[in-house]
Amino acid sequence: MGMLAAVGCGGAATPTRPGTTGVLRSGSQILPDVRVTLYDSDGDRSRIVGFGVSDFEGKFALYQDKAAGPLWLEPGRYAITLEPNGAEPFYWPPEFADPKNTAVIHTWVGGESLELDVPEPKHGSPLPVHNSLNSGSRSGGFPKF
């Protein structure tokens, strides 16, 4: 049985059937619009095993790297990176986006759904925003009082 694919705006094929499904949360808080990327924790942590993006209910489905097809996750240990993928105003420290330094390691033994309970994200923007128009000087310095 062949796999059907749809072509999006970028021209890359996107599998129409998902692989292993899961739910992303922090405690009781669901985490929507987050890219979840899995790496081989016991081997080369730079090799992407697969990824998914959580929906408004925190649910996601896994796909092979570059959306080459659905990913049916094999039992094993995985390093997981987390990156906001939408307009939600939250973030994790930079190491959560780095497969070599992420604190999120998960051992998958198989089953119906990959349940990921991750550290709580911080709310707001990850970097302070500086607007020189409101700073009180034309040079972008500190406001004058």
Secondary structure, DSSP 8 states (H G I E B T S, - for coil): ----EEE-TT--EEESS--SEEEEEETTEE--SEEEEEEESSS-TTSEEEEEE--TTSEEE-EEGGG-SB----SEEEEEEEEE-SS-SEE--GGGG-TTT-S-EEEE---SEEEEE----EES-SS----GGGSSSTTS-----
